[in-house]
Amino acid sequence: MTGKSILEGRHVVLGITGGIAAYKSVSLLRLLVKAGAQVQVIMTPAAKEFITPVTLSALSGRPVISEFFTANTGEWHSHVDLGLWADAMVIAPATASTIAKMASGVADNMLVTSYLSARAQVFVAPAMDLDMMAHPSTVRNIDTLRSYGNIIIEPEVGELASHLIGKGRMEEPEAIFNVLERYFSSAGDMAGKKVLITAGPTYEKIDPVRFIGNYSSGKMGYAIAAEAARRGAEVTLVSGPVSLSVTHPSIKVVRVESAMQMLAACEEAFPQSDIAVMTAAVADYAPAHPAQVKIKREKQDVPVLELVKNPDIAATLGAEKREGQIVVGFALETDNEQENALDKLSRKNLDYIVLNSLRDAGACFGTDTNKVSIFSAAGVRHDFGMKPKNEVARDIFDTILGK
Ligand code: CTP
């Protein structure tokens, strides 16, 4: 390690649960301690079957907490104090069972109780067998944790303790450590900035019960909003109809349905914005004459829908932008990716365009991962690997901020 680590002096609660990967937590603890962090280890009772508290307390220089009370003295360990003390909480490894308890608030051990009391950012590094990882209950619970704002450090694909090969191997300690370092080095670096984000699909009414829409889940835009807020920005998230929710106090959500409504909301927020990120999958066309009453199948011939072009929101903002305002667009392409993306960049007068190709498995509507390339108007191209959408969001702002 060269130079001073951003983690020096930070308070980290390291939660360890009962999985084979618990042995890797020793290396993570060593990295944190070497970086100058103060680490309080909390183990679930099952974790003690895998590694001994003695090793962990010796390395951290603090007694490991596992029970609500110290057996011989009766001293009560305050999860509330720990929750307030922590600058970050890392749960590595996180088993399916602990993840389920965290998702539903089953506070029957010191670790989950502290988790529920923690005000700091929580990082969760799952580790389990591939079938447990893929089970709908685990998938749903991890999604729930994500919706609470927890950062999931995705497990790797590799050989598991069962000797089966698949997704479920806890991320390496160095990689977890890097996630923490990266988190702290960018916290608050967008303070004072106002960011406008569009997300989700738009619905264009055909009649009161039918619409033209698309498969956009809004996940990328919501991840970008969360990242901007985490970095200290004030965010206006103009969202088409999606099933996602937002809890961060610095994110104002403006819910809209149609492209016209989305444009109006953007026009209102854009003059005060420093950065606009356009992730919405705006419907290109809308019915010219939406019916006021439900179109009845039996009463008429097959209807012919006359369509009109919707406004291009990104291009409108691109044309209106003042000196210093940054507009970022997305391009979802299936062919001639770079050419089409660069064409959109100049046509819409954008400063950056984020290209994702539908050719990449995992980079698609509704997924939690994405693989992007970012092109700047200055002609610089940055390529990134397949990553969770919250990390893609970080890459986008790192690129804009020149980090
Ligand atoms: N966009 C927008 N308003 C529209 C259409 C697109 O703001 N009416 C934005 C998107 O949010 C995205 C970028 O423009 O940031 C590119 O969107 P895309 O649908 O790929 O571009 P289109 O201009 O619709 O081009 P095409 O459908 O021909 O690929």
Residues whose N, C-alpha, C, O or C-beta is under 5 A from the ligand:
A	BS01	CTP	M278 T279 A280 A281 V282 A283 N310 P311 D312 I313 A314 V328 G329 F330 A331 L332
